[in-house]
Amino acid sequence: MNAPTSAQFSFQSFRHDALAVVMVGWPLILNNLFNIGVNVSDTLMIGRLGATQLAALSIGSSLWIGSFLAGLGVIMALGPTVSQHYGARRLLEIGRDTRQAVWLALILSVLVILLINHLSAPLLWLGIEADVVELAQGYLRGLSIGVPGCYLYHVMRQMNEGIGRTIPIMVVMGVSLVVNVAVTWCLVFGAFGLPALGVLGSGLGNGISYWVMFALITVHVSRSPVYHAFQLWRRIEWPDLAALKRLMSLGGPIGLSLLMQAGLFTTLALLMGTLGKTYAAAHQIALNYAGLVFMVPLGLAFGTAVLVGQHIGAGNPQHARRIGITGIVLCGSVAASVGLLTFFSAHWIAHAYTSDAAVAALATSLLGISAILQTGDGTQSAAAGALRGMKDTRMPMLINGVIYWGIGFVLSWGLGIHFGFGAYGIWAGLATALCVAAVVLTWRFRVVIARHVSAWEARPRL
């Protein structure tokens, strides 16, 4: 069957484009599930040690994710840059921009390591219990050994995503999941004569696995003939300020956008910590599971970003528009379906994480609210991915800032703390913010892609 024309919207075109998104996205879905599987396994292991350790993991991992995502957003500039180079067949430019992104990764690693190793004082100032703070800081110090490996791996990942080669990413993450679970189990519980390090062992296990990920993806890229045309490592290349500035101008807004979103999640985790250990532990369970199921629409959103970028680079904005709309509808539908399953399975999910009756009861209620959150989060991730594929990052950053903090934080703090609804109010505010983001970012995509199509239609004909 022939592919539908670029401007045609129909059931046939939706099926064709949805299949294209799935073909690029399914390895990323598995990759994301493997990735979040590390967090799930950490939570299940630490959950056996008690509420104090689980609360420390909740706070420590939230602080790491916020710090990590800010740097990752800068590196994510490489993805749409490579996809547009690939669509336009500028293959040598792919190698050049990848080499420059390596320098960005190293610079970001130093900054993040310095940050996450000096967070005890702010946590104590917020009123979080001292034993929880000590364990959370230990987790971050153990994890910090792997920060450079983590960011260097993501440079290789973004390059692979940009050219649509997502299976190697999936395989690397699958192997690293097995390594991470095995190493972390030994370090947390003290297997094979190793000391039982608890939460610190979880951080060390993650740090080690990041270097394993980077080593595996580097070996693959070095040996596969697919990458030879890019001449990735033809020579040592010192930092090019013009190239770094170009990547930063695109990736900086992505990083700030992710930081604002992750910062909201981190702040809410800290608010939960001020309510007590039970609240922090229940929040960790609900957020951990919501993150797990979010990996499905997120993988499809990454696939949407890749295809939109490639079609924009190839000078075909009409097909980019069709792909973008298909991706948004597909991700929203999948997220809504998963949300329904979460709502009706919340009791069993919570008890799979913990045997603490009070923690499980609160987590069950939060998982019910997360069903709404999941729908908004899945849809907004696809819209953001489609915009990223067009290198539209500054306005989405401003939109996210207003929504996450002007709506999400204000509602969460107001309902949860000021009006005394506690955990339920905090999660209601978060769910509202993500649903609003889904609507506004989808509207933004329609506006920006319409400009691309109008410019294409107005181009001079030979």
C-alpha positions, 0 to 999 in steps of 0.5 A: 500500500502506498503511503498517503500524501503529505497534506492528506489527513485520514484514517489511512494517514493516521495509521501510517504515521502512527506506525512510523512513530511506533517503529521509531518509538518502541525501542525508546519505550523499552529503553525508558521502561528499563531506565525507570526500572532502575528507579523501581528496583531501587524503591522496592529494595529500599522500601524493605529497609523502612520508611526513613530510608524510603523517605531519604531515597525520595528526597535524594532521587528527586534532587538528582533528577532535577539537577540531572534534567537541567543538564540533560536539556542542554545536551538534548539540543543535539537530538533535533540538530542531528535529525535536521542534519540527517533529513538534509543529508549533512552527515559530516555536521552530525559528527562535528556537533556530536564532538562539541556536545561531548565538551558540553557534557563534561562541563555540565558534569563538573557543575552537577557534581559540585551541586549534589554533593553540597545539599545537606544544609538547605535540606536541614534549613527546610526542616527535614529530619536530620536522619533523612537528610544524612541518608539522602546526602549519602545517596547523592554522594555515591551517585555522583561518581557516575555523573560524567558517564551519564551525560556522555552516554546521553550525548551518544543517545541523542546522536542515535535518536536524531538519525532514528537508530533507537534499537542500540539505545534499548539494548544498552539500557536493558543490559545496564538494568541487569548490571544495576540491579545486581550491583545495587542489590549487593551494595544495599544488602551486603551480598558476597561479603560486601558491606550493607550500605543501604541508601548509599549503596543504591547511589553507588550502584546507579553511579557504576551503571552510568559508566557501563552504559557509556562504555557499551554505547561507545563500543557499538558506535565505534564498531558499527559501519553505520556511523562511519559517514559521520566521521565522529572521531576522525580527530581531536576537536577542541571546543568551538565557541560558535558551535557551543553557543548554537547548541546552548541557545537551543538546549538552554531553554530545553534545560530550563524547561526541564528544570522548571518541571523537575524543580516543581516535582522536587519542591513537591517532594520536599513539601511532602517531606515536611509533612512527615515520613509517611507522606514522603514515602507514599509520595515516592511510591505514587511518583515512582509508579507514575514515572514507570507508566509515563515511559510508554507515551514518553518513548512515543513522544521521542519518536514524534520529535525525531520524525518531525525534525527529519521532515522539517530538515528535508523541507517537508513541513506538511508531513511534519505537521501530520506526524506531530498531530498523530503523535500528540493524539497517540500519546494522549490516548495511550496515557489516558488508557494507562491512567484508567488502569492505574485508577482501578489497580491503585490498591494492589500497586501500593501494596506491591511497594510496601507492607506499611499499612499507613503508607500503602493507604495514602499511596493508594489515594495518590495513585488515584489522582495520578490517573488524571496526571498521567493523561496530561503528562503524556499529551504534553510530552508529545506536544513538547517533542513535536515543538523540539523537533522544529527547534522551537524551545524558547516559547515552550520554556516560558509556557512551562515556567508560567504553568508549572510555577504559576499554576502547579506550585501555587495550587499545590502549596495553596491546597496542600499546605495553606488550606490543609488538604495535605498530600491530596491538595499537592497532587491535585495541583500537580495534575492540574498543571500538567493538563493545562500544559497539554492544552497550551503546548498542543496549541503552540504546535499548531501555531508554529507548524502552520507558519512552517507550512505557510512559508513552504507554500509561499516559496518561489517555484522554479 
